[in-house]
Amino acid sequence: MTDRPYHHGDLRRVALAATVEAIEQGGPVALSLRDVARRAGVSHTAFKYHFGAKAGLLTALAAEGYDLLADAVTAEGGDLIEAGVAYVRFAVGHPAHFEVMFHPNLYNADDPQLLAAQERAGQALTAALSTSATENTELAAWSIVHGFANLWLSGALPPELGDDAGNAARPVIRLLSFIQ
């Protein structure tokens, strides 16, 4: 018998925070429900009841990530450059979410809550690109900000760019004006 309680006041919030911590230490592939349940201070049984398998937990994390991304981009009021900076800052500020969000093999891609969060994030990004005329422009913009974020997170960019990913990304994102 475990001494950890089955019931928790806000299991989802605590579980997602514990999942972020575990992913930041070992990556999403090495994540185990038992480890996250231990970090959250609940029984493994309670965890399985709420999330099912590992994919259920990562689905919840990806959905939260898309909602956070939508909030960050929306806060910029439709400004293309600042929305791109917000995207990069989101990725750097939430690396565990970012890593899971763009690996659909890790989660249940048909989950309704996830699909709604993805749609919300997509709408926020599209609103920032409202001046773009083509689908290719949207793809170019996403490629630039997503690629920059990945390069920053992997440590592949030169150190002279400084320690603020958003400020470092801004001149690169401004190149989008040449694409439009």
C-alpha positions as CSV (number, residue, x, y, z in Angstrom):
1,M,0.0,0.0,0.0
2,T,1.2,3.5,-0.8
3,D,1.2,6.4,1.7
4,R,0.4,8.8,-1.1
5,P,-3.2,10.0,-1.3
6,Y,-5.4,9.0,-4.2
7,H,-7.3,12.3,-4.2
8,H,-5.6,15.6,-5.0
9,G,-7.0,19.1,-5.0
10,D,-5.7,20.0,-8.5
11,L,-4.2,16.8,-9.9
12,R,-4.1,18.1,-13.5
13,R,-2.1,21.2,-12.7
14,V,0.3,19.4,-10.4
15,A,0.6,16.5,-12.8
16,L,1.5,18.8,-15.7
17,A,4.0,20.7,-13.6
18,A,5.6,17.3,-12.6
19,T,5.6,16.2,-16.3
20,V,7.4,19.4,-17.3
21,E,10.0,18.8,-14.6
22,A,10.5,15.2,-15.7
23,I,10.8,16.1,-19.4
24,E,13.3,18.8,-18.7
25,Q,15.4,16.3,-16.9
26,G,15.1,13.3,-19.2
27,G,13.0,14.1,-22.3
28,P,9.6,12.9,-23.2
29,V,10.6,9.4,-24.4
30,A,12.1,8.5,-21.0
31,L,9.0,9.8,-19.2
32,S,7.3,7.3,-16.9
33,L,3.9,7.6,-15.3
34,R,5.2,6.2,-12.1
35,D,7.9,8.9,-11.9
36,V,5.5,11.7,-12.6
37,A,3.0,10.3,-10.1
38,R,5.8,10.2,-7.5
39,R,6.8,13.8,-8.3
40,A,3.1,14.9,-8.1
41,G,2.8,13.1,-4.7
42,V,-0.1,10.8,-5.8
43,S,-0.4,7.1,-6.3
44,H,0.3,5.6,-9.7
45,T,-3.3,4.3,-9.7
46,A,-4.7,7.8,-9.3
47,F,-2.6,8.9,-12.2
48,K,-3.7,6.1,-14.5
49,Y,-7.3,6.9,-13.6
50,H,-7.0,10.5,-14.6
51,F,-4.7,10.2,-17.6
52,G,-4.8,6.6,-18.7
53,A,-1.5,5.9,-20.4
54,K,1.6,8.1,-21.0
55,A,0.0,9.3,-24.2
56,G,-2.9,10.7,-22.3
57,L,-0.6,12.7,-20.0
58,L,1.4,14.0,-23.0
59,T,-1.8,14.9,-24.8
60,A,-2.8,17.1,-21.8
61,L,0.6,18.7,-21.8
62,A,0.5,19.4,-25.6
63,A,-3.0,20.9,-25.3
64,E,-1.8,23.1,-22.5
65,G,1.2,24.1,-24.6
66,Y,-1.0,25.1,-27.6
67,D,-3.2,27.2,-25.3
68,L,-0.2,28.9,-23.8
69,L,1.2,29.6,-27.3
70,A,-2.2,31.0,-28.4
71,D,-2.2,33.3,-25.3
72,A,1.3,34.5,-26.0
73,V,0.7,35.2,-29.7
74,T,-2.7,36.8,-29.1
75,A,-1.2,39.2,-26.5
76,E,0.8,40.8,-29.4
77,G,-2.4,42.1,-31.0
78,G,-1.7,40.9,-34.5
79,D,1.7,42.4,-35.0
80,L,3.6,39.9,-37.2
81,I,7.1,40.6,-35.8
82,E,6.0,40.6,-32.2
83,A,3.9,37.5,-32.7
84,G,7.0,35.8,-34.0
85,V,9.1,37.0,-31.0
86,A,6.3,35.7,-28.8
87,Y,6.5,32.3,-30.5
88,V,10.2,32.1,-29.9
89,R,9.9,33.3,-26.3
90,F,7.2,30.7,-25.7
91,A,9.4,27.9,-27.0
92,V,12.3,29.0,-24.8
93,G,10.1,29.6,-21.8
94,H,8.3,26.3,-22.1
95,P,10.7,23.9,-23.7
96,A,9.0,20.7,-22.4
97,H,5.7,21.8,-23.9
98,F,7.3,22.8,-27.2
99,E,9.1,19.5,-27.5
100,V,6.0,17.5,-27.0
101,M,3.7,19.7,-29.1
102,F,5.5,19.0,-32.3
103,H,5.9,15.3,-31.9
104,P,2.3,14.0,-32.5
105,N,3.6,10.4,-32.2
106,L,3.9,11.0,-28.4
107,Y,0.2,11.9,-27.8
108,N,-3.4,11.2,-28.9
109,A,-3.6,13.5,-31.9
110,D,-7.4,13.1,-32.2
111,D,-8.1,14.3,-28.7
112,P,-10.9,16.9,-28.8
113,Q,-9.3,19.2,-26.2
114,L,-6.0,19.0,-28.1
115,L,-7.6,19.7,-31.4
116,A,-9.4,22.8,-30.0
117,A,-6.1,24.1,-28.5
118,Q,-4.3,23.5,-31.8
119,E,-7.1,25.4,-33.6
120,R,-6.9,28.3,-31.2
121,A,-3.1,28.6,-31.6
122,G,-3.5,28.3,-35.4
123,Q,-6.1,31.1,-35.4
124,A,-3.8,33.3,-33.3
125,L,-0.9,32.7,-35.7
126,T,-3.0,33.2,-38.8
127,A,-4.3,36.5,-37.3
128,A,-0.8,37.7,-37.0
129,L,-0.2,36.8,-40.6
130,S,-3.4,38.4,-41.9
131,T,-1.4,40.6,-44.2
132,S,0.1,37.6,-46.0
133,A,-1.4,36.6,-49.2
134,T,-0.5,33.0,-49.6
135,E,-0.2,29.7,-47.7
136,N,3.5,29.7,-48.6
137,T,4.0,32.9,-46.7
138,E,2.5,31.3,-43.6
139,L,4.7,28.3,-44.0
140,A,7.8,30.5,-44.4
141,A,6.9,32.5,-41.3
142,W,6.3,29.4,-39.2
143,S,9.5,27.8,-40.5
144,I,11.5,30.9,-39.5
145,V,10.2,31.2,-36.0
146,H,10.1,27.5,-35.3
147,G,13.5,26.9,-36.8
148,F,15.0,29.8,-34.8
149,A,13.4,28.5,-31.6
150,N,14.8,25.0,-32.2
151,L,18.2,26.3,-33.0
152,W,18.1,28.4,-29.8
153,L,17.0,25.5,-27.6
154,S,19.6,23.2,-29.0
155,G,22.4,25.7,-28.3
156,A,23.4,25.9,-32.0
157,L,23.3,29.7,-32.3
158,P,26.4,31.8,-31.7
159,P,26.7,33.1,-28.1
160,E,27.2,36.7,-29.3
161,L,23.4,36.8,-30.0
162,G,23.0,37.4,-26.3
163,D,20.8,35.7,-23.7
164,D,17.3,37.0,-24.9
165,A,16.0,34.7,-27.5
166,G,13.2,37.1,-28.5
167,N,15.5,40.0,-29.0
168,A,17.9,37.8,-31.0
169,A,15.1,36.5,-33.2
170,R,13.6,39.9,-34.0
171,P,16.0,40.9,-36.8
172,V,15.6,37.4,-38.4
173,I,11.8,37.6,-38.1
174,R,11.9,41.1,-39.7
175,L,13.1,39.3,-42.9
176,L,9.5,38.2,-43.3
177,S,8.7,41.6,-44.7
178,F,10.7,40.7,-47.8
179,I,8.7,37.5,-48.2
180,Q,5.3,39.2,-48.1
